[in-house]
Amino acid sequence: MKNIFLISALFIWTNFFSQSPQIKFEEYELENGLHVILHEDRSTPIVGVSVMYHVGAKNEDTNRTGFAHFFEHLLFEGTENIKRGEFFKYIENAGGKNNANTSKDRTFYYEVLPSNQLELGLWLESERMLHAVIDQEGIDTQREVVKEEKRLRVDNKPYGSWLGEISKRAYTEHPYRWLPIGSMDHLNAAKKEEFLAFYNKFYVPNNAVLSIAGDFDTKELKKQIKSYFGPIPKGEMEIPTVTIVEPPLAKEVRDTIYDNIQLPGLFQAYRIPKQGTSDFYALSMLSDLLSGGESSRLTKKCVQDSEKAMYVGSFPYPTEDAGLSLVFAIVNGQTKLEDLEAEIQAEIEKVKNELISENEYQKLRNTIESDYVYNFTSMIGIAENLANYHMYFGDANLINTELERYLKVTKEDIQRVAKKYFVKENRVVLYYLPKEEN
């Protein structure tokens, strides 16, 4: 009986992955340019309400970095109809949760609510879009919040500065050279009028996607969306597209950073194409090959076998313009960084010189499918993915078809992108050393 149960369970699991879930959705635009995407799912009484604005760190002025991330905080301060500090209270009293995040390319706000509180989410987001209060008290308050966040996540966190240090060496012209946290000096110098101008320029319906997933009646919801968001005027300011193309590195960039750490660290970045390209999918699978799980090549070699590293990782940083693929490791014991770097490089060279095994290839495909299906486990996850696919690619249906792009990647593709991009003249290498070694 036990064997029959295991065979049945295996059949169900295999069948689940062989038939990728299809997300049904409807999308349209209001007259003011707000793009709306709706995924109706009545299976549980939960709804995810989200608004994604097409503004991130790359849209900032060179002398005013950190604005997009600052607004992630500032737009919780209050509106003309929501008193300061009450935004979260509305959500908590309704039994929901909310949050926001900022990347180099967009800013995302969301609420997860019981479905009978859906209208509350619409009201809160429409208030944020139309009636946000940008005053000196809120600006001063959130400046201190952002400063504390930077102290916790960057300044006082071991290795916390590595991505910023990598970025400013990997880019010389493109605004990806700074991180969303930005410069505290820039935020301190900015006047209220500059924050107001930023809000009026970017936080407008024609620069946003309203994406809602969960338990609702689509016909009724459309009426509510029109009522709450329809009257919001279209933004009048031009929102220019970032057209800067970063020139090739041409040669390796190598540097040493002294930090408040105990164990040295190695951080590498290779310049790669933007997300959505065929090479990006192959590079993503290359990263999984190198460090995706306990049996991945770098983990097995550097952590388990040689024990030169306490931890090793690799992942591509997905961005709207050409980005980076990152490889990093923390040494174990008295290992020299040079030895650890050489061992990592040897594993990369193996990928260049030999096709990966069929077993490894199938494992990579299975991992991709598993990760893909995981994106469908929450309503807000579905809402975010729909918004992402529309904003970055103009095709929300990629939520149903992008997996095919990954599964088209061959073993030869993985070898080819390793040879093309993981080369010395296309990378930044940072050694992180304890300050006492300086």
Buried (B, 14 or more C-beta within 10 A) or exposed (E): EEEEEEEEEEEEEEEEBEEBBEBEBEBEEBEBBBBBBBBBBEEEEBBBBBBBBBBBBBBBEEEBBBBBBBBBBBBBBBBEEBEBEBBEEBBEEBEBEBEBEBBBBBBBBBBBBBBEBBBBBBBBBBBBBBEBBBBEEBBEBBBEEBBEEBEEEBEEBBBBBBBBBBBBBBBEEBBBBBBBBBBBEBBEEBEEEBBBBBBEBBBBBBBBBBBBBBBBEEEEBBEBBEEBBBEBEEBEEEEEEBEEEBEEBEEEBEEEBEBEBEBBBBBBBBBBBBBBEEBBBBBBBBBBBBBBEEEBBBBBBBBEEBEBBBBBBBBBBBBBBBBBBBBBBBBBEEBEBEEBBEBBBEBBEEBBEEEBEEEBBEBBBEBBBEBBBEBBEBBBBBBBBBBBBBBBBEEBBBBBEBBEBBBEBEBEBBBBBBBBBBBEEBBBBBBBBBEEEE
